[in-house]
Amino acid sequence: MTNIRFNALDRAMNRPRRQMPEFPAKISSYYAEMAFSHGVMRDFMSKEAYASVIRAAETGERISRSVADQVASAMKAWAMSKGATHYSHWFHPLTGSTAEKHDSFLFPAPDGKAIETFNAGELIQQEPDASSFPSGGIRNTFEARGYTAWDPTSPAFILDKTLFIPTIFVSYTGEALDYKTPLLKASLALDREATAVCRYFDKNVTRVFATLGWEQEYFLADTALFNARPDLMLTGRTLFGHSSAKDQQLSDHYFGSIPEKVIDFMREFEYEAHRLGIPVHTRHNEVAPNQFECAPVYEEVNVAVDHNQLLMHLLEKVAKRHGYTVLLHEKPYAGVNGSGKHNNWSMSNNLGENLLSPGKTAKSNLRFLVFLVSILKAVDTHADVLRAYVASASNDLRLGGHEAPPAIISAFIGTQLTETLDQMETIGRKALPKAGNGNGNNITVPRIPEILLDNTDRNRTSPFAFTGNKFEFRAVGSSSSCAVPMIALNLIVADQLKKFRKDVDQRINQGLKKDDAILEVVSRYITESKRIRFEGNSYSEEWRKEAARRGLSDIPDTPGALKSLLRQESIRLFTENHVLTEREVRARYEIKLENYIRKVQIESRVMGDIAVNHIVPIAIRYQNHLIENVKGLKEVLDNKTYMALSKNQLDAIREISEHIAVIRTGVQQMTEARKNANTIEDPEKRAQDYRDKVLVFFEDIRYHADKLELMIDNEIWPLPKYRELLFIR
């Protein structure tokens, strides 16, 4: 067959099942064997050096040069014992992916031979070229110098015979050019403020850290079919394609039996992940055909972020071995579920306690309520920052769709917790003593049932839902780095806890006892943050009206969402907590805008190319075939019979002409709008122009192209169809 689509279909349908290697039966026998874990450090380093690294990871204590030399020597010895020949500083630039530059351990010796070396200087700091990474104006193209610096809080690992060392990435002048640096700073701020609040209840608490368990959704596409779809290859999503007669309507894919070839792929990428110490725990079919999910056991947030970035790489790498391409785009197919990355977030302390789990005593329950209510207050105050930090051109296509939360940030906590907070609000209004009146009686906290994990259902429409002992941030897109929403969430909670301490201490100084002061502040926060709580269907039009009445923002697109980052209160949030400088905040705003513009620009160009150079020519060819057929009928039939039999074909010819005309006109107008937008110097106005004057053509061009797909001979249609992309195994 000469048709590219049918060649791709033939390869897809006849692709043999990959011959699978034998994996050890016990995962524990090889788990983390390629990670420089605590156990490895204990084996390869002195007790003093190991203790110093742990203190650096937990408290930020500086590592001495002598200890750094020991660490470097241990890393090299371990890595070479695993077959590694190179090392690389592995960092997270503002592209949203990861970056690496490989250097060999090899160093020439004077006698003409060579030795393997790796010292403290090479471990601690490197100088990769920073000129071509996004910087939002922080760096000029000709200013190439940037620094990577070792992050001892995340374990090094070996992949493809290279030792990868997680690092931060900063400019020559010290500004953060990555996502790890502000994440570590936001985590430090949360540690500082949450520890101080914990010490109201237990002086033995010395450290608090955020935990994260992500759920990664993705699609699999047969690589042969993927390569026959220029839109998928260049944009990550299908810009054309009529819905399949059957897709997810029957819900028969969700949690269904995993196809054998897909199970083979999953087993292999899980094997690779487990060897790297990524605790992948769950796998299952998702709602849409060819959509799947994997999820690990939760970890400390910085490590979890690194592991998610690494896992996305593994998914793509291993999929190729099995003839698949992984689609991490939030909406690769119109009309079926998109993919998210639910971020399950909580906080733990050095005593092993989850701060979002209620306890068995009034004191532990009060601590739980303090953190719960402070988080709700933080989300209410900074909802627009959270919205901005999950905004992207691709996530705009998913938010508000089936199985994805709307663009209105709200929180779900369940009926029982709602009743508890309502009781505490009443206590605060009616029963708390006034400051300075000498009444020192502590007020009993309403008892929360011990089995909290099962006392409420989940709300799948809520962007930020409490699910028993954690919050599930469901608005995060599948292709996003987890670092981005975690920077925002850790920071807003840290900022609110700082305000909480200030408010409580002020009441204590006015004469209230500690518990009474805490209850009074909590009660006030419950009232002030009440509008952010919603227990119903967030998809409903009634909720949009109710949210507007409550004064909540409803921001459906990225240019609108990003505006909040330049408000003075948002800049203050980052600067006063020493997470980002104002210059860094503005740089990230510009980078996010530019990324939005470029993605829409690329999609517009690809759409125009496919429409004009692929779809329209095929439509004309088929139309000419119909015209020739009509002419033939006229030659062999009498006029009356001809008129009766040719009507449908003549109607089809006219309809094809109409669709072609609309597509061509739409592409011309879209191209002109794009050219006009490109002349606008101000990034914000340019982004708005792309949203309002370029993106608006997409739907109409696609509608008419998809109508042609239904009309034109299946044998000559150039692009793999949805029924093929979604169901070929």
C-alpha positions in Angstrom: 0.0 0.0 0.0 1.3 3.5 -0.9 -0.8 5.3 1.6 1.4 6.3 4.6 -1.5 5.7 7.0 -2.0 2.2 5.8 1.6 1.4 5.8 1.7 2.6 9.5 -1.4 0.5 10.3 0.2 -2.5 8.7 3.3 -2.1 10.8 1.3 -1.5 14.0 -0.9 -4.6 13.5 1.9 -6.9 12.6 4.4 -5.7 15.2 5.6 -8.8 17.1 5.5 -9.0 20.9 8.9 -8.0 22.3 10.9 -10.8 23.8 11.0 -10.0 27.4 14.1 -10.4 29.6 13.8 -12.4 32.8 13.4 -10.2 35.8 14.2 -11.4 39.4 11.1 -12.6 41.2 11.7 -10.4 44.3 11.6 -6.6 43.6 13.4 -6.1 47.0 16.4 -8.1 45.6 17.3 -5.3 43.2 15.4 -2.3 44.5 17.6 0.9 44.5 20.6 -1.0 43.3 21.4 1.9 40.9 20.9 4.6 43.5 23.5 6.1 45.8 21.2 5.5 48.8 21.8 5.8 52.5 22.7 2.1 52.7 25.3 2.5 49.9 26.8 5.6 51.6 27.2 3.7 54.8 29.0 1.0 53.0 31.4 3.3 51.0 31.9 6.2 53.5 33.2 6.7 57.0 30.6 7.1 59.8 31.6 10.8 60.2 31.3 11.5 56.5 27.9 9.8 56.3 26.6 11.7 59.3 27.8 14.9 57.8 25.8 14.3 54.6 22.7 13.4 56.5 22.9 16.6 58.5 23.4 18.6 55.4 20.3 17.0 53.9 18.1 17.5 57.0 19.4 20.8 58.4 21.3 22.4 55.6 24.6 22.1 57.5 27.6 22.9 55.2 29.7 20.0 54.1 33.4 20.4 54.6 35.9 20.0 51.8 37.4 16.9 53.3 33.9 15.3 53.6 33.1 16.3 50.1 36.3 14.5 48.9 35.2 11.4 50.7 31.7 11.6 49.1 33.2 12.1 45.7 35.6 9.1 46.1 32.8 6.9 47.4 30.5 7.9 44.5 33.2 7.1 42.0 34.0 3.8 43.5 30.4 2.8 43.7 29.6 4.0 40.2 32.5 2.3 38.6 31.6 -0.9 40.4 28.3 -0.7 38.6 29.9 -0.1 35.2 29.6 3.7 35.0 32.2 5.5 32.9 30.8 9.1 33.0 29.2 11.4 35.4 26.7 14.3 34.9 25.2 17.1 36.9 21.5 16.6 36.4 19.3 19.7 36.8 15.8 21.0 36.1 16.0 24.1 33.9 13.0 26.3 33.2 12.1 24.3 30.1 10.1 22.0 32.5 12.3 18.9 31.6 15.7 17.9 32.7 19.2 18.7 31.4 22.6 17.0 31.6 26.2 17.2 30.3 28.3 14.1 30.5 32.0 14.1 31.5 34.2 11.0 31.7 36.0 9.8 34.8 39.0 9.4 32.5 42.0 11.6 33.0 45.4 11.2 31.1 48.4 10.2 33.1 51.9 11.4 32.5 53.1 7.9 31.4 50.7 8.0 28.4 48.1 5.9 30.1 45.0 7.1 32.0 43.3 7.0 35.4 39.8 7.5 36.6 39.3 10.6 38.8 36.4 12.4 40.5 37.0 14.9 43.2 35.1 17.2 45.5 35.3 20.1 43.1 33.7 18.1 40.3 31.0 16.8 42.7 30.1 20.1 44.3 30.0 22.5 41.3 30.1 22.5 37.5 29.7 25.2 34.9 27.4 24.3 32.1 26.5 26.7 29.4 23.5 28.8 30.5 23.0 30.9 27.4 20.3 28.9 25.7 18.1 28.0 28.6 15.0 30.2 29.3 15.9 32.9 31.8 13.2 35.6 31.4 15.7 38.2 30.7 18.0 37.3 33.7 20.7 36.3 31.2 21.6 37.6 27.8 22.4 35.1 25.1 26.1 36.1 25.1 26.3 35.6 28.9 26.9 31.9 28.9 28.0 31.2 32.4 25.8 29.3 34.8 26.5 27.0 37.8 25.2 23.7 38.9 25.7 22.7 42.5 25.2 19.4 44.2 21.9 18.8 46.1 22.7 16.3 48.9 19.0 15.9 49.7 18.4 13.8 46.6 20.3 10.5 45.9 22.6 10.3 42.9 21.8 7.4 40.5 23.2 5.5 37.5 21.5 5.4 34.2 23.0 4.1 31.0 26.5 3.8 32.6 26.5 7.4 33.7 26.4 8.6 37.3 23.8 11.4 37.6 24.1 13.9 40.4 21.0 15.9 41.2 21.9 19.6 41.3 20.5 23.1 41.4 21.1 25.5 38.5 21.8 29.2 39.0 23.2 32.1 37.0 26.6 33.7 37.3 24.9 36.4 39.4 23.1 33.9 41.6 19.6 34.0 40.3 17.7 30.6 40.1 17.5 29.3 36.6 15.7 26.1 37.6 12.8 24.7 39.6 14.8 22.8 42.2 16.3 25.9 43.8 13.0 27.6 44.7 11.5 24.2 45.6 14.3 23.7 48.2 13.8 27.2 49.5 10.0 26.8 49.7 10.5 23.5 51.6 12.9 25.2 54.0 10.4 27.9 54.7 7.7 25.3 55.3 10.1 23.4 57.6 10.8 26.5 59.6 7.3 27.7 60.1 5.6 24.3 60.5 8.2 23.2 63.1 7.5 26.4 65.1 3.8 25.7 65.0 4.3 22.0 66.0 6.3 23.1 69.0 3.1 24.7 70.5 2.2 21.1 71.0 5.4 19.1 71.3 8.9 20.5 72.0 10.5 17.4 70.6 9.6 18.3 67.0 12.7 19.7 65.3 11.9 19.2 61.7 8.9 19.2 59.3 9.0 18.2 55.7 6.4 18.0 52.9 5.7 14.6 51.4 4.4 14.0 47.9 2.9 11.0 46.2 2.2 11.7 42.5 -0.1 9.8 40.2 1.2 9.9 36.6 -1.4 9.5 33.8 -0.3 8.9 30.2 -1.4 7.6 26.9 0.4 5.0 24.7 0.4 5.3 20.9 1.8 2.8 18.5 5.0 4.5 17.2 4.2 3.6 13.6 0.9 5.5 13.8 2.5 8.3 15.9 5.0 8.9 13.1 2.2 9.1 10.6 0.6 12.0 12.6 2.7 15.2 12.1 0.5 16.9 14.7 1.2 14.4 17.4 4.9 14.4 16.6 5.3 18.2 16.7 2.7 19.3 19.3 2.0 16.3 21.4 -1.7 16.3 20.5 -4.0 15.6 17.6 -5.1 18.9 16.0 -7.5 16.9 13.7 -9.5 13.8 14.1 -13.2 12.9 14.3 -14.3 11.0 17.4 -14.3 7.2 17.2 -17.8 5.7 17.2 -16.7 3.9 20.3 -14.2 5.4 22.8 -14.8 5.6 26.5 -18.6 5.6 26.6 -18.9 2.1 28.1 -16.2 2.7 30.7 -14.9 -0.7 29.8 -11.2 0.3 29.7 -11.2 1.8 33.2 -9.5 -0.6 35.7 -9.9 -3.3 33.0 -7.5 -6.1 32.2 -4.2 -4.6 31.0 -3.3 -5.8 27.4 -0.4 -8.3 27.3 1.9 -6.1 25.3 1.2 -3.2 27.6 1.9 -5.3 30.7 5.2 -6.2 29.1 6.1 -2.5 28.8 4.9 -1.8 32.3 7.0 -4.6 33.8 10.1 -3.4 32.1 9.8 0.3 33.0 8.9 -0.7 36.6 12.0 -2.9 36.7 14.1 0.1 35.6 12.3 2.4 38.0 12.7 0.1 41.0 16.5 -0.3 40.3 16.7 3.5 40.5 14.9 3.5 43.9 11.6 4.9 42.5 8.9 3.2 44.6 6.4 2.6 41.9 3.5 0.8 43.5 0.4 1.0 41.4 -0.5 0.5 37.7 -3.9 0.4 36.0 -5.9 1.3 33.0 -7.4 4.8 33.0 -10.7 5.9 31.6 -9.8 6.6 28.0 -8.7 3.8 25.7 -4.9 3.4 25.6 -4.7 5.6 28.7 -2.9 4.3 31.8 -1.6 5.4 35.2 1.2 4.6 37.6 1.8 5.8 41.1 4.6 5.4 43.7 4.6 5.3 47.5 4.9 8.9 48.8 8.4 10.3 49.5 9.9 13.6 50.7 8.9 16.2 48.2 12.2 17.0 46.6 13.1 13.3 46.1 9.5 12.7 44.8 9.9 15.5 42.2 13.3 14.1 41.0 11.8 10.7 40.7 8.8 11.9 38.7 11.1 13.7 36.2 13.2 10.5 36.0 10.1 8.3 35.6 8.8 10.4 32.7 12.1 9.8 31.0 11.9 6.1 31.7 8.4 5.9 30.3 9.5 7.4 27.0 12.7 5.3 26.8 11.2 1.9 27.6 8.1 2.5 25.5 10.3 2.8 22.4 11.6 -0.7 23.0 8.1 -2.0 22.8 7.0 -0.1 19.7 5.1 2.5 21.7 5.4 6.3 22.1 4.3 7.7 25.4 2.0 10.8 25.2 2.3 13.0 28.3 0.3 15.8 26.8 -2.7 16.8 28.9 -5.1 16.4 26.0 -3.7 14.3 23.1 -7.2 13.4 21.9 -10.3 15.6 21.8 -13.5 14.1 23.2 -11.9 11.7 25.6 -10.3 12.2 29.0 -7.1 14.2 29.3 -4.2 13.3 31.5 -3.4 14.8 34.9 -0.8 14.3 37.5 -2.5 14.3 40.9 -0.2 15.6 43.6 -1.0 14.0 46.9 0.6 16.3 49.4 1.0 16.2 53.2 3.5 17.0 56.0 5.4 14.9 58.4 7.8 15.6 61.3 10.9 14.1 62.6 8.9 11.9 65.0 7.3 10.1 62.1 3.9 11.8 62.5 1.7 12.9 59.6 0.5 16.3 60.5 -2.7 15.8 58.4 -3.8 12.7 60.3 -6.0 13.3 63.3 -5.0 11.8 66.6 -6.6 10.1 69.5 -6.3 13.0 72.0 -7.7 16.5 72.1 -4.2 17.9 71.7 -3.3 15.9 68.6 -6.7 16.7 67.1 -6.2 20.4 67.8 -2.8 20.2 66.0 -4.4 18.5 63.1 -7.1 21.2 62.9 -4.5 24.0 63.1 -2.7 22.6 60.1 -5.9 21.8 58.2 -7.5 25.2 58.7 -4.2 27.0 58.0 -3.9 25.2 54.7 -7.5 26.1 53.8 -6.8 29.7 54.7 -3.6 29.7 52.6 -5.5 28.3 49.6 -8.2 30.9 50.0 -5.7 33.8 50.2 -3.5 32.6 47.3 -5.9 30.6 45.1 -4.8 32.7 42.1 -1.1 31.8 42.7 -2.0 28.1 42.7 -4.0 28.5 39.5 -1.1 30.3 37.9 1.3 27.6 38.9 -0.7 24.9 37.1 -1.4 27.0 34.0 -0.1 26.0 30.6 -1.4 26.0 27.0 -1.9 22.2 27.2 -3.5 22.2 30.6 -6.0 24.8 29.5 -7.4 22.1 27.2 -7.9 19.7 30.1 -9.1 21.8 33.0 -12.9 21.8 33.3 -13.2 18.7 31.1 -14.4 15.3 32.2 -12.4 13.9 35.1 -10.4 17.1 35.4 -11.3 19.9 37.9 -12.5 23.3 36.7 -10.4 26.5 36.6 -12.0 27.6 39.8 -9.8 26.8 42.8 -11.8 25.3 45.7 -11.2 22.8 48.4 -13.2 19.7 49.4 -12.9 18.3 53.0 -16.0 16.1 53.4 -19.2 16.3 55.5 -17.8 15.3 58.8 -14.9 17.7 58.8 -17.2 20.5 57.6 -19.4 19.8 60.6 -16.4 19.9 62.9 -15.2 23.2 61.5 -18.7 24.7 61.8 -18.7 23.7 65.5 -15.3 25.3 66.0 -16.4 28.4 64.3 -19.4 28.6 66.7 -17.2 28.0 69.7 -14.9 30.9 68.5 -17.8 33.3 68.1 -19.7 32.5 71.3 -17.6 30.6 73.9 -14.1 31.9 73.8 -13.0 34.2 76.6 -12.0 37.8 75.8 -8.3 38.6 76.0 -7.2 39.9 79.4 -10.3 38.9 81.4 -8.4 36.4 83.5 -10.3 33.4 82.4 -7.7 30.7 81.8 -10.0 27.7 81.3 -9.0 25.7 78.2 -11.8 24.7 75.9 -12.1 21.1 74.8 -11.7 20.5 71.1 -14.6 18.6 69.5 -13.7 15.0 69.1 -12.9 13.7 65.6 -13.5 10.1 64.9 -10.4 8.0 64.8 -11.2 6.3 61.5 -10.9 9.5 59.4 -9.7 7.7 56.3 -13.2 6.3 55.6 -15.5 8.9 56.9 -16.0 10.8 53.6 -16.2 10.0 49.9 -13.8 11.6 47.4 -14.9 14.5 45.2 -13.4 13.9 41.8 -14.4 17.4 40.6 -12.5 19.3 43.3 -9.1 20.8 42.4 -7.9 20.5 46.0 -9.5 17.6 47.9 -8.8 16.3 51.4 -8.6 12.5 51.2 -8.1 11.3 54.7 -4.5 12.2 55.6 -3.4 14.3 52.7 -4.6 16.9 50.1 -4.9 15.8 46.5 -4.1 18.7 44.2 -5.9 17.4 41.1 -5.3 20.4 38.8 -1.7 19.6 37.9 -1.1 18.7 34.3 0.4 15.4 33.3 3.4 16.9 31.5 4.2 19.4 34.2 7.1 19.1 36.6 5.8 18.4 40.1 8.2 21.0 41.3 6.1 23.8 39.9 2.9 23.3 42.0 4.9 22.1 45.0 6.8 25.4 45.1 3.5 27.3 45.2 1.8 25.0 47.8 4.8 24.7 50.2 5.2 28.5 50.0 1.7 29.6 50.6 1.3 27.2 53.5 4.6 28.3 55.0 3.5 32.0 54.7 0.1 31.3 56.4 1.7 29.3 59.2 4.0 32.3 59.9 0.9 34.5 60.1 -0.8 32.0 62.3 2.1 32.1 64.8 2.1 35.9 64.8 -1.7 35.9 65.4 -1.5 33.3 68.2 1.5 35.0 69.9 -0.3 38.3 69.8 -3.3 36.8 71.6 -1.1 35.1 74.2 0.7 38.4 74.9 -2.7 39.9 75.5 -3.4 37.5 78.3 -5.0 34.4 76.7 -3.7 30.9 77.5 -2.0 29.1 74.6 -4.9 26.7 73.7 -7.5 29.5 73.9 -5.4 31.7 71.7 -5.0 28.9 69.2 -8.7 28.2 69.2 -9.6 31.8 68.7 -7.3 32.2 65.7 -8.4 28.9 64.2 -12.0 29.9 64.6 -11.4 33.2 62.8 -9.5 31.4 60.0 -12.5 29.1 59.5 -14.8 32.0 59.0 -12.4 33.9 56.7 -11.7 30.8 54.5 -15.2 29.4 54.4 -15.8 30.5 50.8 -13.0 28.3 49.4 -14.8 25.1 50.7 -17.2 23.4 48.3 -18.6 19.9 48.7 -20.7 19.7 45.6 -20.3 19.2 41.8 -17.6 21.6 40.6 -18.6 20.9 37.0 -22.0 22.3 37.4 -23.0 25.7 36.0 -24.6 26.4 39.4 -21.2 26.2 41.1 -19.7 28.7 38.6 -22.5 31.2 39.6 -22.0 30.4 43.3 -18.2 30.8 43.0 -18.7 34.2 41.4 -21.1 35.2 44.2 -18.4 34.1 46.7 -15.8 36.2 44.9 -13.7 33.2 43.7 -11.7 33.6 40.5 -12.7 31.6 37.4 -9.7 31.9 35.1 -10.0 29.5 32.1 -6.8 30.3 30.3 -3.1 30.8 30.9 -2.6 34.5 30.0 -5.4 35.4 32.4 -4.1 33.1 35.2 -0.5 34.4 35.0 -1.5 38.0 35.7 -1.8 37.2 39.4 2.0 36.5 39.7 2.7 40.2 39.2 0.4 41.5 41.9 2.3 43.1 44.8 0.9 40.5 47.3 2.2 37.7 45.1 5.6 39.2 44.7 5.7 39.8 48.5 4.8 36.2 49.1 7.9 35.0 47.3 10.4 37.7 48.3 9.6 37.9 52.1 9.9 34.2 52.4 13.2 34.2 50.5 12.0 31.8 47.8 12.4 34.1 44.7 13.5 37.6 44.2 11.2 40.0 42.5 13.4 39.8 39.4 13.1 36.0 39.5 9.3 36.2 39.9 9.0 38.5 36.9 11.4 36.3 34.8 9.3 33.2 35.4 6.2 35.2 34.5 7.8 36.1 31.2 9.0 32.5 30.6 5.5 31.1 31.2 4.0 33.7 28.8 6.6 33.0 26.1 6.0 29.3 26.5 2.3 29.8 26.0 2.9 31.9 22.9 5.3 29.5 21.3 3.1 26.4 21.9 0.1 28.1 20.3 2.3 29.4 17.5 3.7 25.9 16.8 0.2 24.4 16.9 -1.1 27.1 14.5 1.7 26.4 12.0 1.2 22.7 12.2 -2.5 23.0 11.8 -2.1 25.2 8.7 0.4 22.9 7.2 -1.6 19.7 7.7 -4.9 21.4 6.6 -3.4 22.9 3.4 -0.8 20.3 2.4 -2.4 17.0 3.6 -6.2 17.3 4.1 -7.3 19.7 1.4 -5.3 18.0 -1.5 -6.9 14.6 -0.6 -10.3 16.3 -0.4 -9.8 17.8 -3.9 -8.6 14.4 -5.2 -11.7 12.7 -3.9 -13.9 15.5 -5.1 -12.4 15.1 -8.6 -13.1 11.4 -8.4 -16.7 12.2 -7.7 -16.9 14.7 -10.5 -15.5 12.2 -13.0 -18.0 9.6 -11.7 -20.9 12.1 -12.2 -19.7 12.9 -15.7 -19.6 9.2 -16.5 -23.1 8.7 -15.2 -24.3 11.5 -17.5 -22.7 9.8 -20.5 -24.4 6.4 -19.9 -27.8 7.4 -18.4 -30.8 9.2 -19.6 -31.4 12.7 -18.1 -34.2 11.7 -15.8 -32.3 8.7 -14.3 -29.1 10.7 -14.2 -30.8 13.5 -12.2 -32.2 11.0 -9.7 -29.0 9.0 -9.2 -26.4 11.9 -9.2 -28.1 14.1 -6.6 -26.3 12.6 -3.6 -22.9 12.9 -5.4 -23.5 16.4 -6.5 -24.5 17.3 -2.9 -21.3 15.7 -1.7 -19.2 17.7 -4.2 -20.8 20.9 -3.1 -20.3 20.0 0.6 -16.7 19.1 0.0 -16.2 22.5 -1.7 -17.8 24.3 1.2 -15.5 22.6 3.7 -12.4 23.2 1.6 -13.3 26.9 1.2 -13.9 27.4 5.0 -10.6 25.6 5.8 -8.6 27.6 3.3 -10.1 30.9 4.4 -9.6 30.0 8.1 -6.0 29.1 7.6 -5.3 32.3 5.7 -7.0 34.4 8.4 -5.2 32.5 11.2 -1.9 33.0 9.5 -2.5 36.7 9.2 -3.6 36.9 12.8 -0.4 35.1 13.8 1.8 37.5 11.8 0.0 40.5 13.4 0.5 39.0 16.9 4.2 38.5 16.3 4.7 42.2 15.7 3.5 43.0 19.3 6.5 43.6 21.5 4.8 43.4 24.9 4.7 39.6 25.9 1.4 39.9 27.8 -0.4 41.6 24.9 1.1 39.2 22.5 -0.1 36.2 24.5 -3.6 37.7 24.7 -3.5 38.2 21.0 -2.6 34.6 20.4 -5.4 33.5 22.8 -8.1 35.9 21.3 -7.2 36.1 17.7 -5.2 33.0 16.7 -6.5 30.2 18.9 -10.1 31.1 18.0 -9.6 29.7 14.5 -8.6 26.2 15.7 -12.0 24.8 16.4 -13.6 25.9 13.1 -10.8 24.7 10.9 -10.8 21.4 12.8 -14.6 21.0 12.6 -14.6 21.2 8.8 -11.5 19.0 8.4 -13.1 16.4 10.6 -16.3 16.5 8.5 -14.2 15.8 5.5 -12.7 12.8 7.3 -16.3 11.3 7.4 -16.9 12.0 3.8 -13.7 11.0 2.0 -12.8 7.4 1.0 -11.2 5.7 3.9 -8.5 4.2 1.5 -7.0 7.6 0.7 -7.4 9.5 4.0 -3.9 10.5 5.0 -3.9 10.5 8.8 -4.4 7.6 11.2 -7.9 7.9 12.6 -9.0 8.0 16.3 -10.4 4.4 16.0 -6.9 3.3 15.0 -4.9 5.4 17.4 -7.0 4.5 20.4 -7.5 0.8 19.8 -4.5 -0.7 17.9 -2.4 -2.7 20.3 
